[in-house]
Amino acid sequence: MLIKSMLFLLTVMSANAYSQQNFKEVDSPYQADNTQKFEFNSKVLNRSYDIHVKLPKGYSNKENQHKHYPVLYLNDAPYTFKVALGVTHFPKMDKAIIVAIGFAHGEHGQHSRVRDLTPENDPTWRKYETGGAPQYLKFIESEVIPFVEDVYRIDSSKRILSGQSLGGSFGSWVLVTRPALFSSYILTSPSHWFKNDMIFALEASYAKDHQDLPANVFYATGAVETPEYERKPMVKGQIDFVKALRARDYPQLNMKDEIVEGTDHFSTFPVGLTKGLRWLYQDVWQVE
């Protein structure tokens, strides 16, 4: 409790430029050290979301007071944040500040995520509202990122976006529509099949007008994610999208992809996040 009180004091003292009316700290359900939870009232979306933050061990130590850290952004916080806490438990993986966005308050999680993570309306999804990703990304860009980078010591050149399933295809959509917002992507089991594979047309549209795509991208899908088991061609969707990107021969696109043996749609994210972070830390950034 003392650690969390000190963290909140530092948060309040650091939030100089950002309006504190947009957020308040509340008790975190996670007992891990260096974690915080905020209720964030979005003016862009006119909805409230929980935002969970984990700081690397030693963040508040005097010897690290001038150190700036990579930041890992996650959606689907009720699942992904718990996974990230486990993945980053040991020092070799505890290199980044983790920021995980939950579901809209008062909404069923599936309804919230389907709306927020899909880029266009698809009337075939009769049970769900779709097409909210542009506004949701605006919320992230204009509200969440400024808050995080005002309050914490962030290396803005090392923003990572990670997501699973619709969160993975959301990341692919950001990659080919707003690639400069994040430098790196860890995307697992992406739902590239959404709205008749629309992501492929967006990729082609980007390629038509651009000669480069500066980004570090790690893709992972489970080998069992085939139509026979998952009803959707998840493996093919990743393979075909990666093939399309590689065919562009972008000079600054650094990409690695894996089909993970033995994992399905519900077990690929922990493996993919671990491998993706290790790739970024050891091979790309060489972070100590």
C-alpha positions as CSV (number, residue, x, y, z in Angstrom):
1,M,0.0,0.0,0.0
2,L,2.9,2.4,0.8
3,I,4.4,1.7,-2.6
4,K,1.1,2.4,-4.3
5,S,0.6,5.6,-2.3
6,M,4.0,6.9,-3.3
7,L,3.3,6.0,-6.9
8,F,0.1,8.0,-6.8
9,L,1.8,11.0,-5.2
10,L,4.4,10.9,-8.0
11,T,1.6,10.6,-10.5
12,V,-0.3,13.7,-9.2
13,M,2.9,15.7,-9.0
14,S,3.8,14.8,-12.5
15,A,0.5,15.5,-14.1
16,N,1.2,19.2,-14.7
17,A,0.0,19.7,-18.3
18,Y,-2.8,17.1,-18.3
19,S,-6.2,17.9,-16.8
20,Q,-6.7,15.7,-13.8
21,Q,-10.5,16.0,-14.3
22,N,-10.1,13.3,-16.9
23,F,-8.9,10.6,-14.5
24,K,-8.8,9.4,-10.9
25,E,-6.9,6.6,-9.3
26,V,-8.9,3.8,-7.9
27,D,-8.0,0.6,-6.1
28,S,-6.3,-1.9,-8.4
29,P,-7.5,-5.5,-8.2
30,Y,-4.0,-6.7,-8.9
31,Q,-1.6,-7.2,-5.9
32,A,1.6,-6.9,-8.0
33,D,4.0,-4.2,-7.0
34,N,4.2,-1.0,-9.0
35,T,0.7,-1.3,-10.4
36,Q,-2.0,1.4,-10.6
37,K,-5.5,1.6,-11.9
38,F,-7.2,4.8,-13.2
39,E,-10.8,5.6,-14.2
40,F,-10.4,7.6,-17.4
41,N,-13.3,9.7,-18.6
42,S,-12.9,10.1,-22.4
43,K,-14.1,13.4,-23.9
44,V,-13.6,11.9,-27.3
45,L,-15.8,8.9,-26.8
46,N,-18.0,10.2,-24.0
47,R,-17.4,6.9,-22.1
48,S,-15.2,5.9,-19.2
49,Y,-12.6,3.2,-19.3
50,D,-10.3,1.6,-16.7
51,I,-6.6,2.0,-17.5
52,H,-4.1,-0.3,-15.7
53,V,-0.4,0.7,-15.4
54,K,2.6,-1.4,-14.3
55,L,6.0,0.3,-13.8
56,P,9.2,-1.7,-14.1
57,K,10.9,-2.6,-10.9
58,G,13.2,0.2,-9.8
59,Y,11.4,2.9,-11.8
60,S,11.2,5.2,-8.7
61,N,14.8,4.5,-7.6
62,K,17.1,7.5,-7.4
63,E,19.6,6.0,-9.9
64,N,16.8,5.7,-12.5
65,Q,15.3,9.2,-12.1
66,H,16.5,10.3,-15.6
67,K,15.8,7.0,-17.3
68,H,13.1,6.8,-19.9
69,Y,11.3,3.5,-20.7
70,P,9.6,1.8,-23.6
71,V,5.9,1.6,-23.3
72,L,3.6,-1.3,-24.1
73,Y,0.0,-0.5,-24.9
74,L,-2.6,-3.3,-24.6
75,N,-6.3,-3.5,-25.2
76,D,-8.6,-6.1,-23.6
77,A,-7.1,-5.3,-20.2
78,P,-9.0,-7.9,-18.1
79,Y,-7.2,-10.6,-20.1
80,T,-4.0,-9.1,-21.5
81,F,-2.9,-7.1,-18.4
82,K,-2.8,-10.3,-16.3
83,V,-0.8,-12.1,-19.0
84,A,1.6,-9.2,-19.2
85,L,2.1,-9.1,-15.5
86,G,3.2,-12.7,-15.7
87,V,5.4,-12.3,-18.8
88,T,7.3,-9.4,-17.3
89,H,7.7,-10.9,-13.8
90,F,11.4,-11.6,-14.3
91,P,14.0,-8.8,-14.7
92,K,15.1,-9.8,-18.2
93,M,11.5,-9.1,-19.4
94,D,10.7,-6.2,-17.1
95,K,11.9,-3.4,-19.4
96,A,8.7,-1.4,-20.3
97,I,5.9,0.5,-18.7
98,I,2.7,-1.4,-19.4
99,V,-0.5,0.5,-20.1
100,A,-3.7,-1.7,-20.6
101,I,-7.1,-0.3,-21.5
102,G,-10.2,-2.1,-20.3
103,F,-13.7,-2.1,-21.6
104,A,-16.2,0.8,-21.5
105,H,-17.9,1.1,-18.2
106,G,-21.4,-0.3,-18.0
107,E,-20.9,-2.4,-21.2
108,H,-20.4,-6.1,-21.7
109,G,-16.8,-6.7,-22.6
110,Q,-17.5,-8.4,-25.9
111,H,-19.8,-5.6,-27.0
112,S,-17.2,-2.9,-26.0
113,R,-14.3,-4.6,-27.7
114,V,-16.1,-5.5,-31.0
115,R,-17.1,-1.9,-31.4
116,D,-13.8,-0.4,-30.5
117,L,-11.5,-2.7,-32.3
118,T,-13.2,-2.9,-35.7
119,P,-12.4,-0.2,-38.2
120,E,-15.6,-0.3,-40.3
121,N,-19.2,-1.1,-39.8
122,D,-20.1,-4.6,-40.8
123,P,-23.9,-5.2,-40.9
124,T,-23.4,-9.0,-40.8
125,W,-22.5,-8.7,-37.1
126,R,-26.1,-8.4,-36.1
127,K,-25.5,-8.8,-32.4
128,Y,-22.8,-6.2,-32.1
129,E,-22.0,-2.6,-33.1
130,T,-19.0,-2.4,-35.3
131,G,-16.8,0.3,-36.8
132,G,-15.7,2.2,-33.7
133,A,-11.9,1.9,-34.2
134,P,-11.3,5.3,-35.7
135,Q,-12.8,7.1,-32.7
136,Y,-11.2,4.6,-30.3
137,L,-7.8,5.3,-31.9
138,K,-8.4,9.0,-31.6
139,F,-9.1,8.4,-27.8
140,I,-5.7,6.6,-27.5
141,E,-3.8,9.2,-29.6
142,S,-5.3,12.4,-28.1
143,E,-6.1,11.4,-24.6
144,V,-4.3,8.2,-23.3
145,I,-0.9,8.7,-24.9
146,P,-0.6,12.4,-23.8
147,F,-1.7,11.4,-20.2
148,V,0.8,8.5,-20.1
149,E,3.7,10.6,-21.5
150,D,3.0,13.5,-19.2
151,V,2.9,11.4,-16.1
152,Y,5.6,8.8,-16.7
153,R,9.1,8.8,-18.1
154,I,8.4,7.4,-21.5
155,D,10.7,7.0,-24.5
156,S,8.2,8.0,-27.1
157,S,10.4,6.4,-29.9
158,K,9.7,3.0,-28.3
159,R,5.9,2.8,-28.2
160,I,4.6,-0.8,-28.6
161,L,1.1,-1.7,-29.6
162,S,0.1,-5.3,-28.8
163,G,-3.2,-7.1,-29.2
164,Q,-4.9,-10.5,-29.6
165,S,-7.6,-11.6,-32.1
166,L,-9.6,-8.4,-32.9
167,G,-6.9,-6.6,-31.0
168,G,-4.4,-8.1,-33.4
169,S,-6.3,-7.0,-36.5
170,F,-6.8,-3.6,-34.9
171,G,-3.0,-3.4,-34.7
172,S,-2.7,-4.3,-38.4
173,W,-5.2,-1.6,-39.2
174,V,-3.2,1.0,-37.3
175,L,0.0,-0.3,-39.0
176,V,-1.2,0.5,-42.5
177,T,-3.3,3.6,-41.7
178,R,-1.3,5.4,-38.9
179,P,2.0,3.6,-38.7
180,A,3.9,6.5,-37.1
181,L,1.8,6.4,-34.0
182,F,3.7,3.3,-32.7
183,S,7.2,2.2,-33.5
184,S,6.6,-1.4,-32.8
185,Y,3.8,-4.0,-32.9
186,I,3.3,-7.4,-31.3
187,L,0.2,-8.9,-32.8
188,T,-1.2,-12.3,-32.1
189,S,-4.0,-14.3,-33.8
190,P,-5.1,-11.3,-35.8
191,S,-8.7,-11.5,-37.2
192,H,-7.7,-10.5,-40.7
193,W,-10.9,-12.1,-42.0
194,F,-13.0,-9.3,-40.6
195,K,-15.4,-7.8,-43.2
196,N,-14.3,-10.0,-46.1
197,D,-10.5,-9.5,-45.5
198,M,-10.8,-5.7,-45.8
199,I,-7.3,-5.3,-44.2
200,F,-5.7,-6.5,-47.5
201,A,-7.4,-3.6,-49.4
202,L,-6.1,-1.2,-46.9
203,E,-2.6,-2.6,-47.1
204,A,-2.7,-2.2,-50.9
205,S,-4.0,1.3,-50.6
206,Y,-1.1,2.2,-48.3
207,A,1.4,0.7,-50.6
208,K,0.1,2.6,-53.5
209,D,1.0,5.9,-51.9
210,H,4.1,5.0,-49.8
211,Q,7.6,3.7,-50.5
212,D,8.4,2.8,-46.9
213,L,6.8,1.5,-43.7
214,P,9.1,2.2,-40.7
215,A,8.1,-0.3,-38.0
216,N,9.1,-3.3,-36.1
217,V,6.4,-5.9,-36.3
218,F,6.1,-9.3,-34.7
219,Y,3.2,-11.6,-35.7
220,A,2.3,-15.0,-34.1
221,T,-0.7,-17.3,-34.6
222,G,-1.2,-20.7,-33.2
223,A,-0.8,-23.7,-35.6
224,V,-4.2,-25.0,-34.4
225,E,-6.0,-21.8,-35.5
226,T,-7.4,-23.4,-38.7
227,P,-11.0,-23.5,-40.0
228,E,-11.3,-27.1,-38.8
229,Y,-10.8,-25.9,-35.1
230,E,-11.5,-22.2,-35.0
231,R,-14.0,-21.8,-37.9
232,K,-11.9,-18.9,-39.3
233,P,-8.6,-19.1,-41.4
234,M,-6.5,-17.5,-38.8
235,V,-3.2,-19.0,-39.9
236,K,-3.8,-18.3,-43.6
237,G,-4.8,-14.7,-42.7
238,Q,-1.5,-14.1,-41.0
239,I,0.6,-15.8,-43.6
240,D,-1.0,-13.9,-46.5
241,F,-0.8,-10.5,-44.8
242,V,2.9,-11.0,-43.9
243,K,3.6,-12.1,-47.5
244,A,1.9,-9.0,-48.8
245,L,3.9,-6.7,-46.6
246,R,7.2,-8.5,-47.4
247,A,6.5,-8.2,-51.1
248,R,6.6,-4.4,-50.8
249,D,10.3,-4.5,-49.8
250,Y,9.9,-1.6,-47.5
251,P,13.5,-0.5,-46.4
252,Q,12.6,0.2,-42.8
253,L,10.0,-2.6,-42.1
254,N,11.6,-5.0,-39.7
255,M,9.3,-8.0,-39.4
256,K,9.3,-11.4,-37.8
257,D,6.5,-13.9,-37.8
258,E,5.8,-17.3,-36.3
259,I,3.1,-20.0,-36.5
260,V,3.3,-21.4,-32.9
261,E,3.1,-25.1,-32.6
262,G,0.6,-26.5,-30.1
263,T,-1.3,-23.3,-29.4
264,D,-4.9,-22.3,-30.3
265,H,-6.8,-19.0,-30.3
266,F,-7.0,-18.9,-26.5
267,S,-3.4,-19.8,-25.7
268,T,-1.3,-18.0,-28.4
269,F,-1.1,-14.5,-26.8
270,P,1.1,-15.4,-23.8
271,V,3.6,-17.1,-26.1
272,G,3.5,-14.4,-28.7
273,L,3.8,-11.6,-26.3
274,T,6.8,-13.3,-24.6
275,K,8.6,-13.9,-28.0
276,G,7.7,-10.5,-29.3
277,L,9.1,-8.6,-26.3
278,R,12.2,-10.8,-26.3
279,W,12.7,-10.1,-30.0
280,L,12.4,-6.3,-29.5
281,Y,14.6,-6.2,-26.4
282,Q,17.4,-8.5,-27.5
283,D,17.5,-8.3,-31.3
284,V,16.0,-4.9,-32.2
285,W,16.7,-2.4,-29.4
286,Q,19.3,-4.4,-27.4
287,V,17.9,-3.0,-24.2
288,E,19.9,-3.8,-21.1
